[in-house]
Amino acid sequence: MISRAALALSVLMVATPAAPVLAQTDTLPPNLAGLWTFEADLNDICRFNGQARLIPTEDPLNFDCELTAEQDCPAAGVRYVVEQSCAVEIDEDIATVTSTIDTFLAGEPTENYLPDNFQLRIQSESHLQGVLLGSGAFPAEWRRAEGAIS
């Protein structure tokens, strides 16, 4: 025969959803939502920078995002400005940005311009540092935009 305490415990276990992974660590991931600027070092060949907006989702480990990247290579006479949709996934202290090209705002569309994906270590809620992944891996840095948003 099952005791009342055991029965109550079994009902509670069935009625209570499994605790999220975050509850096991008792810490929430940093809130990266907001406006960011970024740049990457393309070995003095080109200048690469842009802006991104990270949008929270129901899951604190995932963000929707949109970014606009500019790649300017004066010596080659090439300049691209590319709008991209993206998603950000946080795994411990790493933020992975996976992008999809939406529109070329400047420069002729080309298959040679790959989506701008990033693998970034979260230094703080306002600083991410890692690599831009495209035709190679290049040092990259993201900084949260400062100031009021109008």
C-alpha positions in Angstrom: 0.0 0.0 0.0 1.3 3.5 -0.9 1.5 6.0 1.9 -0.1 9.4 1.5 3.3 11.1 1.4 4.5 8.8 -1.4 1.3 9.4 -3.3 1.5 13.2 -2.9 5.2 13.1 -4.0 4.3 11.0 -7.1 1.5 13.3 -8.0 3.8 16.4 -7.6 6.4 14.8 -9.8 3.9 14.1 -12.6 2.2 17.5 -12.3 5.5 19.5 -12.2 7.3 20.0 -15.5 11.0 19.2 -15.6 13.2 22.0 -14.3 15.1 23.8 -17.0 18.8 23.3 -17.3 19.4 26.8 -16.1 17.8 26.0 -12.7 20.6 23.4 -12.2 23.3 26.1 -12.3 21.2 28.7 -10.5 22.5 31.4 -12.9 20.9 32.9 -15.9 22.9 33.5 -19.0 23.8 37.2 -19.7 21.0 39.1 -21.4 22.5 40.0 -24.7 19.4 41.7 -26.1 19.9 45.1 -27.6 22.0 47.0 -30.2 25.6 46.0 -30.8 28.5 47.2 -33.0 31.1 44.7 -34.3 34.3 44.6 -36.2 36.7 42.0 -37.5 40.4 42.1 -38.4 40.7 40.9 -42.0 44.6 41.2 -42.0 44.8 44.7 -43.4 43.2 43.6 -46.7 39.7 44.9 -45.9 37.9 46.8 -43.2 34.9 44.9 -41.8 32.4 46.3 -39.3 28.7 46.6 -38.7 25.7 46.7 -36.4 23.5 44.0 -35.0 20.2 43.9 -33.0 19.7 40.9 -30.8 16.0 40.2 -29.9 15.1 38.0 -27.0 13.0 34.9 -27.5 11.1 32.8 -24.9 14.4 30.8 -24.4 17.1 32.9 -22.6 19.7 30.8 -24.4 18.5 31.9 -27.8 18.1 35.3 -29.6 16.7 36.2 -32.9 18.9 38.9 -34.6 19.4 41.0 -37.6 22.7 42.5 -38.7 24.2 44.8 -41.3 27.8 44.2 -42.2 30.1 46.4 -44.3 33.2 44.9 -45.9 35.3 47.6 -47.6 38.4 46.6 -49.6 39.8 49.8 -51.2 42.8 48.2 -52.8 40.6 45.7 -54.6 37.9 48.3 -55.4 35.3 46.2 -53.6 32.7 47.3 -51.1 29.8 45.3 -49.7 27.0 46.3 -47.3 24.9 43.2 -46.6 21.7 42.8 -44.5 21.4 39.5 -42.8 19.0 37.7 -40.5 20.6 35.6 -37.8 20.1 33.6 -34.7 22.3 33.5 -31.6 22.6 30.5 -29.4 24.4 30.6 -26.0 26.2 27.5 -24.7 27.9 28.3 -21.4 30.0 31.3 -22.2 30.0 31.0 -26.0 27.6 32.9 -28.3 27.3 31.4 -31.7 25.8 33.7 -34.4 24.5 32.0 -37.5 23.5 34.3 -40.3 21.6 34.2 -43.6 22.1 36.8 -46.3 18.9 38.7 -47.0 19.9 41.7 -49.2 23.0 43.3 -50.7 22.6 47.0 -50.1 25.9 47.9 -51.8 28.0 45.7 -54.1 26.8 43.2 -56.6 25.4 40.0 -55.1 27.9 37.2 -55.4 28.2 33.6 -54.2 31.7 34.5 -53.0 30.3 36.6 -50.1 29.4 34.1 -47.4 27.0 34.8 -44.5 28.8 36.4 -41.6 28.8 33.8 -38.8 30.6 34.4 -35.5 31.8 32.3 -32.6 32.2 34.6 -29.6 33.2 34.2 -26.0 31.0 36.3 -23.6 33.4 38.6 -21.8 30.5 40.6 -20.2 27.0 41.7 -21.0 28.5 44.4 -23.2 31.6 42.8 -24.7 31.9 39.6 -26.9 35.2 38.5 -28.4 36.0 35.7 -30.8 36.1 35.0 -34.5 34.2 35.9 -37.7 33.7 32.7 -39.7 33.4 33.1 -43.4 36.1 32.4 -46.0 38.4 32.0 -43.0 38.5 32.7 -39.3 39.3 36.3 -38.4 39.5 37.9 -34.9 36.2 39.7 -34.1 34.8 41.9 -31.4 31.3 42.9 -30.5 30.5 45.8 -28.2 27.0 46.8 -26.9 26.0 50.2 -28.2 26.1 52.9 -25.6 23.6 55.7 -25.1 19.9 56.2 -25.5 17.9 54.6 -28.2 15.4 56.9 -29.9 
